[in-house]
Structure formats: C-alpha cells, structure tokens
C-alpha cells in the first residue's frame, strides 16, 4: 500500500478539506466528522487500495483500513496541510443532525480513542506483573516490581489528567486547561484529605471530598463545562488580556464547581453505572455472555462498541474489575480462528495471504482485517465465528471470568489473572479463548467456507474475489480514474506459459513512452502500449468482465487461469464522461476471445485534444516471475501480445 496515495484518494472521496469538520483514527479506522455525510461515495471509497470497508455510524463516517491506519492518518494530515480541527459550536450544530445517540458515540470515541493504545499497554504490563507475581518471579517488595508497577499504574492513577487533555480537545476547549482541572482533582493534598476524611469548604460552602484517582466521568463532564465556559469568556474578553484572563477565570470558576457539585454527582453516577452493570450481569452470566458475545462483532462492525467503553472502564476504576470484558474478550479469537480456517482451506492465491495476515492481526487483538477482509465477505464464516464467540462468552460467564485491566490479543491474557492468584475465573477465561478459536476454526472449515467450483461457477467466483488496483486522486485525473477496475486476462496455456492476445489493432510502442506516469512507471503493472488504428477493443482471451468503468474508457478482465488485464483506452479520456464510447459488455459478463468489448471514436477523441495511446496492463504482475510484452511494430487484434510465466 502507498500510504500517501491512499490518503489522497480518501481525502478526495470524502469531499476534500472543505467537507471535513474533524478526523481522528482508532486502531483500525479513520473516523471523519463530515459537514455533508451524503457527499462521499461509499462504493468508490471501498475500492481504494488499502480500504477494507466503509461504516457510517455514531454520526461518523468511518473508513476501515486495518493495521496501517496510523500511517495513512499521518499521510492524510500531511495531505490536508493542517491538523484536524477540534469541535466548534458550528460543528456541534452539524452534529445535532445526527441524533443524540450518535453524538454520544462520537464524543466517547473522540475522548477515549487518543488514550486507548497506552491504556492497553499499561493494562498488559499490569497483567504481566500479576503473572510474574503468581509465578514467584517477582514480589511486591522488589525494586524492579515497584518501578514497573508505577509505570503500569501511573496512567490509571492520573487518568483524570490524561482524559482531561483529550476531552478538552474533543470539546473544542484548551486541553491544557481541562488537564489542569484533572490534575487538581488528583492533587496529593486533596487526595490525602479525602482519604483521611478531613472536612473542607470553599467560601463557606461545604465540599464533599472524594478520591478522584482512576476516575473517568467527573473529568469528562468538567472538561465539557470548561470548554463551553472558555468559549463564552473568549467572546467577551478584551483581546489585550485574553491570553491569560480566559485560562485564569476558567480555572478559578470551574475547578471549585467541580469539587463542590460536578465531582460528587458524577461519582454517584459512576457508582450507579457500575452497580447497574453488575446487576444486569448477575441476572444470568451465561445468557449475558451468550447474547452479548455472540453479537459483539456485529456491534463492532457498526462502530457502536464505543458506547460500551465508558461502562467497561468505569467498572475497572470503580470496582477494580470488569466481568463484561471477561465475556467479550474471546470473540476476537473466534474471528481469528475463522480467518485461520479460511487461510488453511482456500485455494485462492490472493485470499490465502490475506487470511493468514488477518489471523496474525487477530491474535494481536485487531480483528477488523479478519472481519472485513476475510469472514464478512464469506458471510457464513462471520456467522460461524459469531456463534463460536457466543458459546465462548457463555462459558466465560458461567465460570465467572473477570478482567482486571484493559488490553488486547494474546498479550492481554494475563489481565484476567486475579491479583490474589489464579482462580476458576481465569481457568474459565482460558477455556473460553480456546473454545472460541477452535470452534471458530472448525465451524468455518466445515460449514462457513467453500472453495470455488470449476467451470462457469469458478469464473464467476474469481471475478467476485479479485481485488481492483487503485490510483491516487492525481493519477485518476491523468489516467482516467481506473480505481474501480480489475483486469481480467484471457490467456492460453502454452507449455507452462500464458499468452494474452492483443485486444486492439494498431502500432506498438514501449510502455515506458506512455504519457502517463501511472502506466509508464510500471506502478500499475507490466504490459504493452498500442496506438490504435481501429476504434474497437476485443476480448484478449476467454474470461470474465470484472469491471467496465462507467465512462467506458477502462475495462478490467480476468482470464480463466487467473491473469488480470486492464485495458485503458487513451489518456485522460475519463473527462469525456462516456462520449465517443459504446460498450457491448457489462460487469460479470462471460466473454470469449475475440468478443467485442467496446467501440470508440478515434477522431472524436483526438478532436477533443486527448491522446488515444492505450495501455494493456497485467495488473496482478506481482504474482508472476516473468512478463514479456511486444514493444514495437504493428499488431492485429487476436495476435499474441503478452507472455506471462
């Protein structure tokens, strides 16, 4: 994947800078807040190289990329030429259109996503320390243990400071102001007074002291209040004193309000949320595990899992443990097992490495590549994995599996060890993980995935499975926007070689002389170039039409034996919007060698000031050891043009 090209294409497809209110990224997705949610073309974005799928949920336009998302995000910000904006009152007005729940999900993801990576890291380190203590490798008296525990526990202890910064940024305020309020909440003097039960007052008003270390909800509410108060002050303050007056007044007013009212009320809400979650879980852990774990990956697909994050974190910081994540954790291994089954079973040379890579990502705790790249396209595989996840969740619920931290993948397993030592809950957790992976593998291997049949059925499935090549937005303008095409090859087996016939009659020229760098550089693949003397393109082999672009200037074909060919007529001919072109085939049509694909008016194209130089590219060049193409002379359609080995 070319991260810069992918970022450029995505930026263009979502409507450019002018349509973006804000953009952040999570572990696998770019999350856009757009002014016009109808502007992007989802189907076109899905065809961009590196994009797994597109989800519109929680008031966000989410582009799912997978493990490469941080690099694509970095390129996106560089392409935008500016940092993503924080929320403003104008954007809030835009967000109102998305409904209360969607706005809630948007806020939660914006507040917690920036810290989720380091939160998982700290949680995993805590889990490893619990494991080392259980194995007697370390004891709490050792200096090594104390240093590592301080490293792991610091994030949780000072959580209000970190959340204050991210929440302040999300709400459009000065993040340093909200972080300072968070620091005041965990200031040693205040924490010690709360622990000792010392009475305090502010201007004669009693203050209910609470230990806010490891708290979540109070600082989020405080940051919201501070951001709005700060904006109001900014409007009315003289510019000459605004720089220090606004922070001064905001801190002086909001911090006492938080100590006197917001903190106690928010803490009460936190306690009731934790008790409510435990009460619901206590009704039937088995049923809760079966239903919630069975549906969890579907919830993730729609991006709704962020609504659960505050509950999971609140359980951890309020109770010190969380049984809900104990039931949900195994679901990632169910999807991973299903992806591994497909990696083992498939005969598709393209799908196999994708499925194997998704398996590795899944073991690390990132399931989007497995879901969007492997199990969901196979449909039944996703269902089988969800069934396995539900059964595993029921087992975890029955055994009382509990999370004592926040992590992901195999490295998060120690998080389920009770700090007092291994118990039945941890044994149940290990069983749930094994059941999820093994059952996901077995169900998918037996019922969730079938290899393609032969003959016509195989042709159709190959056409459906092929993944299109992509150009950047700049290349689209020059090369004719072939980002939606995947070439098919009509090839004939000759002594281990595959021969692609010429689809055109005309004069051959070296591909390197094509006036379009996307083709001349070989970025799109190896092949040949023809200056046509007749305005007709024919099928170069027996195969399937994978894609014919809506402007009819580019055609993707797939041969019966797997060669992918792209025929791109002219340069910048996409600008003609189909004028001077007549198509005789549609997507998915089966063609025989010599069938007419498209006619084009050479004189009309030339009169429009466009070059008729046509590229014939083997788009899956990378899987072959040698590709030889004729580079000069005249050629008739049907004559051998490219040899693939």
C-alpha positions, 0 to 999 in steps of 0.5 A: 500500500502507498500510504500517501496515495491512499490518503489522497484518494480518501481525502478526495472521496470524502469531499476534500478539506472543505467537507471535513469538520474533524478526523481522528483514527482508532486502531483500525479506522479513520473516523471523519466528522463530515459537514455533508455525510451524503457527499462521499461515495461509499462504493468508490471509497471501498475500492481504494487500495488499502480500504477494507470497508466503509461504516457510517455510524455514531454520526461518523463516517468511518473508513476501515483500513486495518493495521496501517491506519496510523500511517495513512492518518499521518499521510492524510494530515500531511495531505490536508496541510493542517491538523484536524480541527477540534469541535466548534459550536458550528460543528456541534450544530452539524452534529445535532443532525445526527441524533443524540445517540450518535453524538454520544458515540462520537464524543466517547470515541473522540475522548477515549480513542487518543488514550486507548493504545497506552491504556492497553499497554499499561493494562498488559504490563499490569497483567504481566506483573500479576503473572510474574507475581503468581509465578514467584518471579517477582514480589511486591517488595522488589525494586524492579516490581515497584518501578514497573508497577508505577509505570503500569499504574501511573496512567490509571492513577492520573487518568483524570489528567490524561482524559482531561487533555483529550476531552478538552480537545474533543470539546473544542476547549484548551486541553491544557486547561481541562488537564489542569482541572484533572490534575487538581482533582488528583492533587496529593493534598486533596487526595490525602484529605479525602482519604483521611476524611478531613472536612473542607469548604470553599467560601463557606460552602461545604465540599464533599471530598472524594478520591478522584484517582482512576476516575473517568466521568467527573473529568469528562463532564468538567472538561465539557463545562470548561470548554463551553465556559472558555468559549463564552469568556473568549467572546467577551474578553478584551483581546489585550488580556485574553491570553491569560484572563480566559485560562485564569477565570476558567480555572478559578470558576470551574475547578471549585464547581467541580469539587463542590457539585460536578465531582460528587454527582458524577461519582454517584453516577459512576457508582450507579453505572457500575452497580447497574452493570453488575446487576444486569450481569448477575441476572444470568452470566451465561445468557449475558455472555451468550447474547452479548458475545455472540453479537459483539462483532456485529456491534463492532462492525457498526462502530457502536462498541464505543458506547460500551467503553465508558461502562467497561472502564468505569467498572475497572476504576470503580470496582477494580474489575470488569466481568463484561470484558471477561465475556467479550474478550474471546470473540476476537479469537473466534474471528481469528480462528475463522480467518485461520480456517479460511487461510488453511482451506482456500485455494485462492492465491490472493485470499490465502495471504490475506487470511493468514495476515488477518489471523496474525492481526487477530491474535494481536487483538485487531480483528477488523482485517479478519472481519472485513477482509476475510469472514464478512465477505464469506458471510457464513464464516462471520456467522460461524465465528459469531456463534463460536464467540457466543458459546465462548462468552457463555462459558466465560460467564458461567465460570465467572471470568473477570478482567482486571485491566484493559488490553488486547490479543494474546498479550492481554491474557494475563489481565484476567489473572486475579491479583490474589492468584489464579482462580476458576475465573481465569481457568474459565477465561482460558477455556473460553479463548480456546473454545472460541478459536477452535470452534471458530476454526472448525465451524468455518472449515466445515460449514462457513467456507467453500472453495470455488467450483470449476467451470462457469461457477469458478469464473464467476467466483474469481471475478467476485474475489479479485481485488481492483488496483487503485490510483491516487486522486492525481493519477485518476485525473491523468489516467482516467480514474481506473480505481474501480477496475480489475483486469481480467486476462484471457490467456492460453496455456502454452507449455507452462506459459500464458499468452494474452492476445492483443485486444486492439489493432494498431502500432506498438510502442514501449510502455515506458513512452506512455504519457502517463506516469501511472502506466509508464512507471510500471506502478500499475503493472507490466504490459504493452502500449498500442496506438490504435488504428481501429476504434474497437477493443476485443476480448484478449482471451476467454474470461470474465468482465470484472469491471467496465468503468462507467465512462467506458474508457477502462475495462478490467478482465480476468482470464480463466487461469487467473491473469488480470488485464486492464485495458485503458483506452487513451489518456485522460479520456475519463473527462469525456464522461462516456462520449465517443464510447459504446460498450457491448459488455457489462460487469460479470459478463462471460466473454470469449476471445475475440468478443467485442468489448467496446467501440470508440471514436478515434477522431472524436477523441483526438478532436477533443485534444486527448491522446488515444495511446492505450495501455494493456496492463497485467495488473496482478504482475506481482504474482508472476516471475516473468512478463514479456510484452511486444514493444514495437511494430504493428499488431492485429487484434487476436495476435499474441501480445503478452507472455506471462510465466 
